[in-house]
Amino acid sequence: MSDEQLLGTTPKVTRILMSEEAIYGLILVSGMIVVSYDLTGTSLSALITVVVTVLVFFAAHVYAGTLSRLAATDGKAGLPESIGGAVHHSLGMLLVSLAPVAILLLGVTRVVDDDFAIWCALSIDALALGVLGWLAVAKWTRHFWPRLASALVTAAFGGILIMMKAFIHH
């Protein structure tokens, strides 16, 4: 089964999801959920914090990527091309935030309880990290144990934040 079939995406979306920005974005989102929710106790505050933080970090990545491309080519890459390349390179950060944002919206609209929305968003992030860790190693080996180790290490980043949430909140 291909990565696209496992993720239910196109090859282009799969490449975006398999980026360092996507993994970093999931960890960032989880951290912001933990910190913001523990300060005010609502999924609304978590949602606002996540959205604003992801947008600021995305903009910072695009800005830094644009400057980096221009510097590396002595300006020959051109500003529009450099911005486009930086946006494409950073899209994973935005894309991975969609699922937790949607879950937090369920809490904001009272479809589900605030606590359930928070725990669910954090769990989805950790699961997504594990899947991305598995798939990344699956690109270079068919062996089960390295894939599992990668999935567990990658998911552990989300798991650590979940443990922080449990200890801070209780």
CYANA upper distance limits for C-alpha pairs under 8 A (distance plus 0.5 A):
  1 MET  CA      5 GLN  CA      6.75
  1 MET  CA      6 LEU  CA      7.31
  2 SER  CA      6 LEU  CA      6.81
  3 ASP  CA      7 LEU  CA      6.52
  3 ASP  CA     14 THR  CA      7.49
  3 ASP  CA    135 LEU  CA      7.45
  4 GLU  CA      8 GLY  CA      5.98
  4 GLU  CA      9 THR  CA      5.43
  4 GLU  CA     10 THR  CA      6.22
  4 GLU  CA     11 PRO  CA      6.51
  4 GLU  CA     14 THR  CA      6.56
  5 GLN  CA      9 THR  CA      7.23
  7 LEU  CA     14 THR  CA      7.80
  9 THR  CA     13 VAL  CA      6.45
  9 THR  CA     14 THR  CA      6.61
 10 THR  CA     14 THR  CA      6.59
 11 PRO  CA     15 ARG  CA      6.71
 12 LYS  CA     16 ILE  CA      6.95
 13 VAL  CA     17 LEU  CA      6.64
 14 THR  CA     18 MET  CA      6.55
 15 ARG  CA     19 SER  CA      7.07
 16 ILE  CA     22 ALA  CA      7.62
 16 ILE  CA     89 HIS  CA      8.11
 16 ILE  CA     91 LEU  CA      6.98
 16 ILE  CA     92 GLY  CA      5.47
 16 ILE  CA     95 LEU  CA      8.50
 17 LEU  CA     22 ALA  CA      6.00
 17 LEU  CA     23 ILE  CA      8.39
 17 LEU  CA     92 GLY  CA      5.88
 17 LEU  CA     95 LEU  CA      7.90
 17 LEU  CA     96 VAL  CA      7.64
 17 LEU  CA    132 LEU  CA      8.18
 18 MET  CA     22 ALA  CA      7.13
 18 MET  CA     23 ILE  CA      8.14
 18 MET  CA     92 GLY  CA      8.32
 18 MET  CA    132 LEU  CA      6.87
 18 MET  CA    135 LEU  CA      8.44
 18 MET  CA    136 ALA  CA      7.28
 19 SER  CA     23 ILE  CA      7.20
 19 SER  CA     92 GLY  CA      6.87
 20 GLU  CA     24 TYR  CA      6.49
 20 GLU  CA     92 GLY  CA      8.42
 21 GLU  CA     25 GLY  CA      6.23
 21 GLU  CA     89 HIS  CA      8.23
 21 GLU  CA     90 SER  CA      6.41
 21 GLU  CA     91 LEU  CA      8.02
 21 GLU  CA     92 GLY  CA      5.86
 21 GLU  CA     93 MET  CA      5.67
 22 ALA  CA     26 LEU  CA      6.76
 22 ALA  CA     90 SER  CA      8.50
 22 ALA  CA     91 LEU  CA      8.23
 22 ALA  CA     92 GLY  CA      4.65
 22 ALA  CA     93 MET  CA      5.16
 22 ALA  CA     94 LEU  CA      8.26
 22 ALA  CA     95 LEU  CA      7.88
 22 ALA  CA     96 VAL  CA      6.43
 23 ILE  CA     27 ILE  CA      6.96
 23 ILE  CA     92 GLY  CA      8.44
 23 ILE  CA     93 MET  CA      8.16
 23 ILE  CA    129 LEU  CA      6.99
 23 ILE  CA    132 LEU  CA      8.05
 24 TYR  CA     28 LEU  CA      6.57
 24 TYR  CA     93 MET  CA      7.57
 25 GLY  CA     29 VAL  CA      6.54
 25 GLY  CA     54 VAL  CA      7.90
 25 GLY  CA     92 GLY  CA      7.71
 25 GLY  CA     93 MET  CA      4.93
 25 GLY  CA     94 LEU  CA      7.86
 25 GLY  CA     96 VAL  CA      7.07
 25 GLY  CA     97 SER  CA      7.47
 26 LEU  CA     30 SER  CA      6.68
 26 LEU  CA     93 MET  CA      7.87
 26 LEU  CA     96 VAL  CA      6.72
 26 LEU  CA     97 SER  CA      7.24
 26 LEU  CA    125 ASP  CA      6.38
 26 LEU  CA    128 ALA  CA      8.47
 26 LEU  CA    129 LEU  CA      7.58
 26 LEU  CA    158 GLY  CA      8.36
 27 ILE  CA     31 GLY  CA      6.69
 27 ILE  CA    125 ASP  CA      8.11
 27 ILE  CA    157 PHE  CA      7.17
 27 ILE  CA    158 GLY  CA      6.64
 28 LEU  CA     32 MET  CA      6.70
 28 LEU  CA     54 VAL  CA      8.20
 29 VAL  CA     33 ILE  CA      6.65
 29 VAL  CA     50 VAL  CA      6.33
 29 VAL  CA     54 VAL  CA      7.75
 29 VAL  CA     97 SER  CA      7.24
 29 VAL  CA    100 PRO  CA      8.32
 30 SER  CA     34 VAL  CA      6.79
 30 SER  CA    121 ALA  CA      8.36
 30 SER  CA    122 LEU  CA      6.29
 30 SER  CA    125 ASP  CA      7.22
 30 SER  CA    158 GLY  CA      7.10
 30 SER  CA    161 LEU  CA      7.05
 30 SER  CA    162 ILE  CA      8.43
 31 GLY  CA     35 VAL  CA      6.70
 31 GLY  CA    161 LEU  CA      6.73
 32 MET  CA     36 SER  CA      6.31
 32 MET  CA     46 ALA  CA      7.51
 32 MET  CA     49 THR  CA      6.96
 32 MET  CA     50 VAL  CA      6.21
 32 MET  CA     53 THR  CA      8.17
 33 ILE  CA     37 TYR  CA      6.26
 33 ILE  CA     46 ALA  CA      5.61
 33 ILE  CA     47 LEU  CA      8.09
 33 ILE  CA     49 THR  CA      7.97
 33 ILE  CA     50 VAL  CA      7.06
 33 ILE  CA    118 ILE  CA      7.59
 33 ILE  CA    122 LEU  CA      8.06
 34 VAL  CA     38 ASP  CA      6.57
 34 VAL  CA     46 ALA  CA      8.39
 34 VAL  CA    161 LEU  CA      7.49
 34 VAL  CA    162 ILE  CA      8.09
 34 VAL  CA    164 MET  CA      7.93
 34 VAL  CA    165 LYS  CA      5.93
 35 VAL  CA     39 LEU  CA      6.92
 36 SER  CA     40 THR  CA      7.12
 36 SER  CA     41 GLY  CA      8.25
 36 SER  CA     45 SER  CA      6.66
 36 SER  CA     46 ALA  CA      5.57
 36 SER  CA     49 THR  CA      6.90
 37 TYR  CA     41 GLY  CA      5.18
 37 TYR  CA     42 THR  CA      6.27
 37 TYR  CA     43 SER  CA      7.08
 37 TYR  CA     45 SER  CA      6.87
 37 TYR  CA     46 ALA  CA      5.67
 37 TYR  CA    118 ILE  CA      8.27
 38 ASP  CA    165 LYS  CA      8.04
 38 ASP  CA    168 ILE  CA      7.66
 38 ASP  CA    169 HIS  CA      6.76
 40 THR  CA     45 SER  CA      7.24
 41 GLY  CA     45 SER  CA      8.07
 41 GLY  CA    114 ASP  CA      8.36
 42 THR  CA     46 ALA  CA      7.08
 42 THR  CA    108 VAL  CA      8.35
 42 THR  CA    114 ASP  CA      6.43
 42 THR  CA    115 ASP  CA      8.45
 43 SER  CA     47 LEU  CA      6.41
 43 SER  CA    104 LEU  CA      6.20
 43 SER  CA    105 LEU  CA      8.07
 43 SER  CA    107 GLY  CA      6.12
 43 SER  CA    108 VAL  CA      6.15
 43 SER  CA    114 ASP  CA      5.73
 43 SER  CA    115 ASP  CA      8.16
 43 SER  CA    117 ALA  CA      7.44
 43 SER  CA    118 ILE  CA      7.07
 44 LEU  CA     48 ILE  CA      6.66
 44 LEU  CA    104 LEU  CA      7.81
 44 LEU  CA    105 LEU  CA      8.13
 44 LEU  CA    107 GLY  CA      7.99
 44 LEU  CA    108 VAL  CA      5.78
 45 SER  CA     49 THR  CA      6.53
 46 ALA  CA     50 VAL  CA      6.49
 46 ALA  CA    104 LEU  CA      7.90
 47 LEU  CA     51 VAL  CA      6.58
 47 LEU  CA    101 VAL  CA      6.80
 47 LEU  CA    104 LEU  CA      6.33
 47 LEU  CA    105 LEU  CA      7.63
 48 ILE  CA     52 VAL  CA      6.52
 49 THR  CA     53 THR  CA      6.35
 50 VAL  CA     54 VAL  CA      6.42
 50 VAL  CA    101 VAL  CA      8.06
 51 VAL  CA     55 LEU  CA      6.61
 51 VAL  CA    101 VAL  CA      7.99
 52 VAL  CA     56 VAL  CA      6.62
 53 THR  CA     57 PHE  CA      6.55
 54 VAL  CA     58 PHE  CA      6.38
 54 VAL  CA     93 MET  CA      7.65
 54 VAL  CA     94 LEU  CA      7.34
 54 VAL  CA     97 SER  CA      8.10
 55 LEU  CA     59 ALA  CA      6.56
 55 LEU  CA     94 LEU  CA      8.10
 56 VAL  CA     60 ALA  CA      6.59
 57 PHE  CA     61 HIS  CA      6.53
 58 PHE  CA     62 VAL  CA      6.65
 58 PHE  CA     90 SER  CA      7.01
 58 PHE  CA     91 LEU  CA      8.30
 58 PHE  CA     93 MET  CA      7.14
 58 PHE  CA     94 LEU  CA      7.60
 59 ALA  CA     63 TYR  CA      6.55
 60 ALA  CA     64 ALA  CA      6.51
 61 HIS  CA     65 GLY  CA      6.33
 61 HIS  CA     86 ALA  CA      7.85
 61 HIS  CA     90 SER  CA      6.94
 62 VAL  CA     66 THR  CA      6.45
 62 VAL  CA     83 ILE  CA      7.26
 62 VAL  CA     86 ALA  CA      5.39
 62 VAL  CA     87 VAL  CA      5.97
 62 VAL  CA     90 SER  CA      7.04
 63 TYR  CA     67 LEU  CA      6.77
 63 TYR  CA     83 ILE  CA      8.13
 63 TYR  CA     86 ALA  CA      8.04
 64 ALA  CA     68 SER  CA      6.51
 65 GLY  CA     69 ARG  CA      6.59
 65 GLY  CA     82 SER  CA      8.03
 65 GLY  CA     83 ILE  CA      8.05
 65 GLY  CA     85 GLY  CA      8.35
 65 GLY  CA     86 ALA  CA      5.38
 66 THR  CA     70 LEU  CA      6.68
 66 THR  CA     79 LEU  CA      7.92
 66 THR  CA     82 SER  CA      5.41
 66 THR  CA     83 ILE  CA      5.60
 66 THR  CA     85 GLY  CA      8.03
 66 THR  CA     86 ALA  CA      6.06
 67 LEU  CA     71 ALA  CA      6.51
 67 LEU  CA     82 SER  CA      8.27
 68 SER  CA     72 ALA  CA      6.49
 69 ARG  CA     73 THR  CA      6.76
 69 ARG  CA     75 GLY  CA      8.32
 69 ARG  CA     77 ALA  CA      7.46
 69 ARG  CA     82 SER  CA      6.23
 70 LEU  CA     74 ASP  CA      6.32
 70 LEU  CA     75 GLY  CA      4.97
 70 LEU  CA     76 LYS  CA      7.44
 70 LEU  CA     77 ALA  CA      6.54
 70 LEU  CA     78 GLY  CA      7.38
 70 LEU  CA     79 LEU  CA      7.69
 70 LEU  CA     82 SER  CA      6.98
 71 ALA  CA     75 GLY  CA      6.62
 73 THR  CA     77 ALA  CA      6.33
 75 GLY  CA     79 LEU  CA      8.17
 77 ALA  CA     81 GLU  CA      6.74
 77 ALA  CA     82 SER  CA      6.67
 78 GLY  CA     82 SER  CA      6.52
 79 LEU  CA     83 ILE  CA      6.56
 80 PRO  CA     84 GLY  CA      6.56
 81 GLU  CA     85 GLY  CA      6.53
 82 SER  CA     86 ALA  CA      6.60
 83 ILE  CA     87 VAL  CA      6.56
 84 GLY  CA     88 HIS  CA      6.65
 85 GLY  CA     89 HIS  CA      6.56
 86 ALA  CA     90 SER  CA      6.65
 87 VAL  CA     91 LEU  CA      6.54
 90 SER  CA     94 LEU  CA      8.12
 91 LEU  CA     95 LEU  CA      6.68
 92 GLY  CA     96 VAL  CA      6.53
 93 MET  CA     97 SER  CA      7.15
 94 LEU  CA     98 LEU  CA      7.49
 96 VAL  CA    100 PRO  CA      8.42
 97 SER  CA    101 VAL  CA      6.51
 98 LEU  CA    102 ALA  CA      6.53
 99 ALA  CA    103 ILE  CA      6.77
 99 ALA  CA    121 ALA  CA      8.04
 99 ALA  CA    124 ILE  CA      8.29
100 PRO  CA    104 LEU  CA      6.57
100 PRO  CA    121 ALA  CA      5.21
100 PRO  CA    122 LEU  CA      8.00
100 PRO  CA    124 ILE  CA      7.65
100 PRO  CA    125 ASP  CA      7.61
101 VAL  CA    105 LEU  CA      6.62
101 VAL  CA    121 ALA  CA      8.31
102 ALA  CA    106 LEU  CA      7.06
103 ILE  CA    107 GLY  CA      7.35
103 ILE  CA    117 ALA  CA      6.28
103 ILE  CA    118 ILE  CA      8.37
103 ILE  CA    120 CYS  CA      7.68
103 ILE  CA    121 ALA  CA      6.38
104 LEU  CA    108 VAL  CA      6.79
104 LEU  CA    114 ASP  CA      8.39
104 LEU  CA    117 ALA  CA      5.92
104 LEU  CA    118 ILE  CA      7.10
104 LEU  CA    121 ALA  CA      7.33
105 LEU  CA    109 THR  CA      6.54
106 LEU  CA    110 ARG  CA      6.58
106 LEU  CA    111 VAL  CA      5.59
106 LEU  CA    112 VAL  CA      6.24
106 LEU  CA    117 ALA  CA      7.22
107 GLY  CA    111 VAL  CA      6.52
107 GLY  CA    112 VAL  CA      5.56
107 GLY  CA    113 ASP  CA      6.07
107 GLY  CA    114 ASP  CA      5.33
107 GLY  CA    116 PHE  CA      8.12
107 GLY  CA    117 ALA  CA      5.72
107 GLY  CA    118 ILE  CA      8.39
108 VAL  CA    114 ASP  CA      7.70
110 ARG  CA    114 ASP  CA      8.03
112 VAL  CA    116 PHE  CA      7.02
112 VAL  CA    117 ALA  CA      6.90
113 ASP  CA    117 ALA  CA      6.73
114 ASP  CA    118 ILE  CA      6.75
115 ASP  CA    119 TRP  CA      6.65
116 PHE  CA    120 CYS  CA      6.34
117 ALA  CA    121 ALA  CA      6.50
118 ILE  CA    122 LEU  CA      6.71
119 TRP  CA    123 SER  CA      6.53
120 CYS  CA    124 ILE  CA      6.54
121 ALA  CA    125 ASP  CA      6.70
122 LEU  CA    126 ALA  CA      6.81
122 LEU  CA    158 GLY  CA      7.71
122 LEU  CA    162 ILE  CA      7.01
123 SER  CA    127 LEU  CA      6.60
123 SER  CA    158 GLY  CA      8.36
123 SER  CA    162 ILE  CA      8.23
124 ILE  CA    128 ALA  CA      6.46
125 ASP  CA    129 LEU  CA      6.62
125 ASP  CA    158 GLY  CA      6.97
126 ALA  CA    130 GLY  CA      6.79
126 ALA  CA    155 ALA  CA      5.49
126 ALA  CA    156 ALA  CA      7.81
126 ALA  CA    157 PHE  CA      7.89
126 ALA  CA    158 GLY  CA      4.95
126 ALA  CA    159 GLY  CA      6.57
127 LEU  CA    131 VAL  CA      6.77
127 LEU  CA    155 ALA  CA      6.90
128 ALA  CA    132 LEU  CA      6.63
128 ALA  CA    155 ALA  CA      8.06
129 LEU  CA    133 GLY  CA      6.55
129 LEU  CA    151 ALA  CA      7.74
129 LEU  CA    154 THR  CA      6.00
129 LEU  CA    155 ALA  CA      5.30
129 LEU  CA    157 PHE  CA      8.40
129 LEU  CA    158 GLY  CA      7.57
130 GLY  CA    134 TRP  CA      6.65
130 GLY  CA    150 SER  CA      8.08
130 GLY  CA    151 ALA  CA      4.68
130 GLY  CA    152 LEU  CA      6.54
130 GLY  CA    153 VAL  CA      8.16
130 GLY  CA    154 THR  CA      5.95
130 GLY  CA    155 ALA  CA      4.76
130 GLY  CA    156 ALA  CA      8.46
131 VAL  CA    135 LEU  CA      6.64
131 VAL  CA    151 ALA  CA      6.70
131 VAL  CA    155 ALA  CA      8.50
132 LEU  CA    136 ALA  CA      6.46
132 LEU  CA    151 ALA  CA      7.61
132 LEU  CA    154 THR  CA      8.22
133 GLY  CA    137 VAL  CA      7.03
133 GLY  CA    147 ARG  CA      7.90
133 GLY  CA    150 SER  CA      5.54
133 GLY  CA    151 ALA  CA      4.80
133 GLY  CA    152 LEU  CA      8.10
133 GLY  CA    153 VAL  CA      8.09
133 GLY  CA    154 THR  CA      5.84
133 GLY  CA    155 ALA  CA      7.90
134 TRP  CA    138 ALA  CA      6.61
134 TRP  CA    147 ARG  CA      5.37
134 TRP  CA    148 LEU  CA      6.77
134 TRP  CA    149 ALA  CA      8.50
134 TRP  CA    150 SER  CA      6.20
134 TRP  CA    151 ALA  CA      4.99
135 LEU  CA    139 LYS  CA      6.96
135 LEU  CA    147 ARG  CA      7.94
136 ALA  CA    140 TRP  CA      8.23
137 VAL  CA    141 THR  CA      6.77
137 VAL  CA    146 PRO  CA      7.47
137 VAL  CA    147 ARG  CA      5.89
137 VAL  CA    150 SER  CA      7.13
138 ALA  CA    142 ARG  CA      6.39
138 ALA  CA    143 HIS  CA      8.38
138 ALA  CA    147 ARG  CA      6.56
141 THR  CA    146 PRO  CA      8.22
141 THR  CA    147 ARG  CA      8.22
142 ARG  CA    147 ARG  CA      8.39
143 HIS  CA    147 ARG  CA      7.18
144 PHE  CA    148 LEU  CA      6.61
145 TRP  CA    149 ALA  CA      6.50
146 PRO  CA    150 SER  CA      6.60
147 ARG  CA    151 ALA  CA      6.67
148 LEU  CA    152 LEU  CA      6.58
149 ALA  CA    153 VAL  CA      6.58
150 SER  CA    154 THR  CA      6.45
151 ALA  CA    155 ALA  CA      6.41
152 LEU  CA    156 ALA  CA      6.37
153 VAL  CA    157 PHE  CA      7.52
154 THR  CA    158 GLY  CA      8.11
155 ALA  CA    159 GLY  CA      6.63
156 ALA  CA    160 ILE  CA      6.36
157 PHE  CA    161 LEU  CA      7.19
158 GLY  CA    162 ILE  CA      6.77
159 GLY  CA    163 MET  CA      6.70
160 ILE  CA    164 MET  CA      6.73
161 LEU  CA    165 LYS  CA      6.70
162 ILE  CA    166 ALA  CA      6.79
163 MET  CA    167 PHE  CA      6.68
164 MET  CA    168 ILE  CA      6.35
165 LYS  CA    169 HIS  CA      6.27
166 ALA  CA    170 HIS  CA      6.51
